[in-house]
Amino acid sequence: MEPSVGPPLAAKHDQRESGADKGGSEDSGSGGPKWLNQGVIIKAACVLGGAYILKRLVSRARRDHCREVTNLLTGEKFSADQAARDPANFFNLRLDSCPAAVLEDGSRVLYCEQAFWRSPEKPFRQRFYVVRPCAKEMKCDAEVASYALRDVEEYRNFCERPKNQRPQPEEVIGDISEHLATVYLSRCEGGRKCAYEGSTPPGGFPNNWNGATRCTSELTLFRSGEVHSWDRGYKDDGVQVWGPKSAPYEYKPKHMVSSNFRSNEADQGKK
């Protein structure tokens, strides 16, 4: 009888079954079972795809914050009701803002001016506001940076003029001048009436108007379109030299202002 050169066929069959029971495969090779490799690939694809989708959603949410902040700042608003309640500390001011340009990175530029309501054609403050998403490391949703204008006369009553009779977006971008301050806004949570609120960082920003050395700003935007703005200037010793001392200015859209003011405004327009 010839010597055996290997196990009987039945033994080989038993070995294959034993290997299969342990999760092996005849053609798995050194890389492991095919079904396991495919599972790893599918899982990795799901993780990468989920991360990409999450990144897109976060980016979209950041842009949505900027759009909403821009919309809440836009329009003609008055501090008439506050001035009627406390005429010793607050004037009846008109705040008017409108979109002026969009930067290459998607940041939105607003033109904003403030004037006494009886003389809206003579604004005493003119600014550009640039609204952009907060940096990833910041714990906020949007930032509003204020800038000076290169030529204030060219922009007087910008929002009231027809679009073809005012500086165009490319001119606006070129006329953005010195950075003045930045307010960092976070969305209001918990069913509150406000939509966004925030302030400048502790210490504020450099400012030299009326003897000040620094300025601070607080800003609250309400879902109704109302805007509360509190700008103040301080000396090095902490003495406040400009801005309201007791509370922020409260600007309301025209339709929210008392009927007495609207009547007075109508009478003013007839003169």
Phi and psi in degrees as a GROMACS rama.xvg file:
@    title "Ramachandran Plot"
@    xaxis  label "Phi"
@    yaxis  label "Psi"
@TYPE xy
-73.1724  143.498  GLU-2
-64.525  147.496  PRO-3
-71.3851  136.054  SER-4
-105.314  6.56234  VAL-5
178.88  172.375  GLY-6
-68.5614  155.707  PRO-7
-59.1713  159.412  PRO-8
-56.7931  -38.0998  LEU-9
-62.8372  -38.3791  ALA-10
-65.6776  -40.8814  ALA-11
-61.5734  -41.4814  LYS-12
-61.9847  -41.2064  HIS-13
-63.2857  -38.0908  ASP-14
-64.993  -40.5078  GLN-15
-64.2248  -41.8159  ARG-16
-64.3857  -39.3877  GLU-17
-62.5786  -41.7744  SER-18
-64.5662  -38.6107  GLY-19
-66.2388  -37.8787  ALA-20
-62.3098  -27.3576  ASP-21
-93.0968  9.08622  LYS-22
91.4372  10.811  GLY-23
-84.8033  179.515  GLY-24
-155.063  146.108  SER-25
-63.9069  -36.2491  GLU-26
-108.815  22.5543  ASP-27
-72.4167  -32.8777  SER-28
64.3173  -159.214  GLY-29
-79.1531  -12.5225  SER-30
-85.6213  -0.939426  GLY-31
91.3465  176.692  GLY-32
-62.8746  144.973  PRO-33
-61.8951  -42.164  LYS-34
-64.3329  -30.7631  TRP-35
-71.0037  -42.7442  LEU-36
-60.648  -42.8731  ASN-37
-63.4813  -38.5374  GLN-38
-63.2219  -41.0223  GLY-39
-63.7441  -42.1633  VAL-40
-63.4672  -44.9497  ILE-41
-63.3501  -42.7981  ILE-42
-63.0737  -43.0119  LYS-43
-63.2505  -40.4838  ALA-44
-63.4316  -40.1793  ALA-45
-64.0254  -42.1132  CYS-46
-63.6254  -47.5541  VAL-47
-64.4061  -41.948  LEU-48
-64.1798  -40.6656  GLY-49
-64.1645  -40.311  GLY-50
-64.0544  -39.9326  ALA-51
-64.7818  -45.2314  TYR-52
-62.9317  -42.4734  ILE-53
-61.3843  -41.7819  LEU-54
-62.2859  -41.5895  LYS-55
-64.6161  -40.7287  ARG-56
-65.5793  -41.7386  LEU-57
-63.4144  -43.8352  VAL-58
-62.1581  -41.1666  SER-59
-66.0792  -40.4578  ARG-60
-62.4521  -38.9343  ALA-61
-64.5714  -40.6113  ARG-62
-66.9932  -36.5235  ARG-63
-63.1885  -38.7835  ASP-64
-59.8025  -44.4522  HIS-65
-64.2774  -41.3885  CYS-66
-64.2044  -41.882  ARG-67
-68.4625  -41.7533  GLU-68
-61.3175  -43.4763  VAL-69
-59.8529  -44.9929  THR-70
-63.2887  -38.9887  ASN-71
-71.1627  -28.9325  LEU-72
-80.095  -25.1398  LEU-73
-74.0328  140.84  THR-74
121.715  174.227  GLY-75
-95.7212  124.4  GLU-76
-134.838  153.156  LYS-77
-133.166  150.033  PHE-78
-100.913  26.4196  SER-79
-59.2594  -46.5166  ALA-80
-63.8907  -40.9426  ASP-81
-66.1123  -40.53  GLN-82
-64.6834  -34.1966  ALA-83
-69.5634  -35.2932  ALA-84
-74.3043  -37.4923  ARG-85
-140.111  70.0912  ASP-86
-66.6693  -18.1434  PRO-87
-73.7517  -22.8783  ALA-88
-118.977  -14.0057  ASN-89
-136.254  138.736  PHE-90
-93.1822  160.961  PHE-91
-85.2461  99.8952  ASN-92
-109.047  155.868  LEU-93
-112.739  126.263  ARG-94
-113.107  122.673  LEU-95
-131.157  125.084  ASP-96
-136.103  148.068  SER-97
-156.418  154.761  CYS-98
-62.1202  140.025  PRO-99
-125.302  -28.4748  ALA-100
-170.937  169.233  ALA-101
-129.428  128.189  VAL-102
-77.9294  168.656  LEU-103
-59.6155  -32.8821  GLU-104
-84.1026  5.41308  ASP-105
92.5372  -5.19206  GLY-106
-62.9437  143.655  SER-107
-101.474  133.587  ARG-108
-106.209  125.712  VAL-109
-111.451  142.719  LEU-110
-96.315  135.181  TYR-111
-136.476  136.281  CYS-112
-137.738  150.589  GLU-113
-121.896  141.178  GLN-114
-152.336  161.833  ALA-115
-70.5098  140.454  PHE-116
-62.8274  -26.1934  TRP-117
-77.6519  -15.1246  ARG-118
-136.487  62.6275  SER-119
-63.5972  -19.7684  PRO-120
-76.6724  -5.05677  GLU-121
-124.884  71.128  LYS-122
-64.264  141.399  PRO-123
-97.7092  -10.3799  PHE-124
-142.868  130.336  ARG-125
-132.466  131.984  GLN-126
-143.378  156.733  ARG-127
-102.348  135.17  PHE-128
-109.654  128.199  TYR-129
-109.304  117.708  VAL-130
-103.678  121.796  VAL-131
-143.337  162.054  ARG-132
-64.9871  148.914  PRO-133
-66.8135  150.865  CYS-134
-60.947  152.364  ALA-135
-57.4191  -33.8355  LYS-136
-79.5337  -8.6567  GLU-137
-87.1848  143.237  MET-138
-93.4935  66.6387  LYS-139
-154.557  172.586  CYS-140
-105.29  -34.985  ASP-141
-152.964  152.519  ALA-142
-121.649  144.856  GLU-143
-119.593  108.974  VAL-144
-101.696  132.891  ALA-145
-101.894  141.564  SER-146
-133.756  150.252  TYR-147
-76.0361  163.927  ALA-148
-104.339  148.075  LEU-149
-72.1905  -32.5108  ARG-150
-142.648  96.4853  ASP-151
-67.2128  -33.4485  VAL-152
-62.83  -35.4041  GLU-153
-67.5143  -21.1247  GLU-154
-108.156  2.31372  TYR-155
-56.0757  127.977  ARG-156
56.3999  36.8274  ASN-157
-53.3988  -45.5259  PHE-158
-69.7543  -24.9492  CYS-159
-83.8016  -16.7901  GLU-160
-81.5328  149.997  ARG-161
-58.7689  149.005  PRO-162
-59.9747  -29.1878  LYS-163
-84.2172  1.4504  ASN-164
-118.947  22.8895  GLN-165
-139.331  163.652  ARG-166
-54.0286  137.628  PRO-167
-84.3039  163.498  GLN-168
-50.3474  -42.1423  PRO-169
-66.2791  -31.9079  GLU-170
-71.1849  -40.6165  GLU-171
-56.9443  -47.9112  VAL-172
-59.7236  -38.8431  ILE-173
-73.0131  -18.298  GLY-174
-96.7077  2.22485  ASP-175
-71.7107  120.911  ILE-176
-110.632  -132.608  SER-177
-62.9755  133.783  GLU-178
-72.6665  133.73  HIS-179
-108.588  -46.1743  LEU-180
-167.202  162.346  ALA-181
-136.525  130.922  THR-182
-106.401  133.257  VAL-183
-104.605  117.66  TYR-184
-104.762  142.531  LEU-185
-124.434  148.654  SER-186
-68.9676  137.6  ARG-187
-75.9146  133.21  CYS-188
-113.41  172.12  GLU-189
77.6478  28.6539  GLY-190
70.848  20.0661  GLY-191
-74.0279  162.212  ARG-192
-72.3741  -26.4347  LYS-193
-77.7689  155.082  CYS-194
-100.389  -42.7908  ALA-195
-143.044  149.438  TYR-196
-150.041  153.155  GLU-197
177.615  -174.424  GLY-198
-156.535  174.884  SER-199
-72.3823  163.284  THR-200
-64.5292  162.486  PRO-201
-54.8886  133.548  PRO-202
95.7181  -20.188  GLY-203
68.0875  -148.379  GLY-204
-131.387  155.888  PHE-205
-58.7252  141.823  PRO-206
-158.252  137.475  ASN-207
-122.932  17.4084  ASN-208
-80.1096  134.299  TRP-209
55.9972  36.3335  ASN-210
87.3602  1.99251  GLY-211
-78.1066  159.212  ALA-212
-117.358  -15.8523  THR-213
-152.371  160.145  ARG-214
-136.427  154.653  CYS-215
-129.138  156.493  THR-216
-139.976  141.363  SER-217
-125.709  139.569  GLU-218
-138.864  130.455  LEU-219
-128.902  126.927  THR-220
-110.743  128.693  LEU-221
-102.292  152.888  PHE-222
-61.6704  -25.0864  ARG-223
-75.379  -11.335  SER-224
101.369  -5.6585  GLY-225
-70.957  145.168  GLU-226
-127.56  127.829  VAL-227
-109.83  122.275  HIS-228
-129.343  128.531  SER-229
-130.019  97.5449  TRP-230
-105.171  131.756  ASP-231
-140.6  146.904  ARG-232
-116.708  143.473  GLY-233
-133.186  151.43  TYR-234
-82.6608  174.183  LYS-235
-59.8934  -32.3833  ASP-236
-83.8261  5.3048  ASP-237
90.9557  -1.04377  GLY-238
-74.9441  128.794  VAL-239
-78.2901  130.639  GLN-240
-117.293  -12.1009  VAL-241
-156.093  159.918  TRP-242
96.8142  158.279  GLY-243
-60.5563  143.073  PRO-244
-97.7834  -27.1587  LYS-245
-100.321  -27.8401  SER-246
-166.981  164.478  ALA-247
-75.0647  160.96  PRO-248
-69.6955  140.612  TYR-249
-114.18  107.07  GLU-250
-101.933  127.019  TYR-251
-115.576  144.654  LYS-252
-57.7372  152.68  PRO-253
-54.6247  -38.6493  LYS-254
-70.0082  -14.3914  HIS-255
-95.8211  -11.6264  MET-256
-76.0581  152.092  VAL-257
-55.9655  151.461  SER-258
-63.8793  -29.1806  SER-259
-61.2721  -42.814  ASN-260
-65.9412  -42.4991  PHE-261
-62.1681  -35.6865  ARG-262
-66.9803  -43.1284  SER-263
-63.1357  -38.5575  ASN-264
-65.8664  -39.4192  GLU-265
-63.641  -41.3195  ALA-266
-64.575  -38.9118  ASP-267
-63.0606  -36.9923  GLN-268
-69.0107  -23.0206  GLY-269
-80.8103  -16.5045  LYS-270
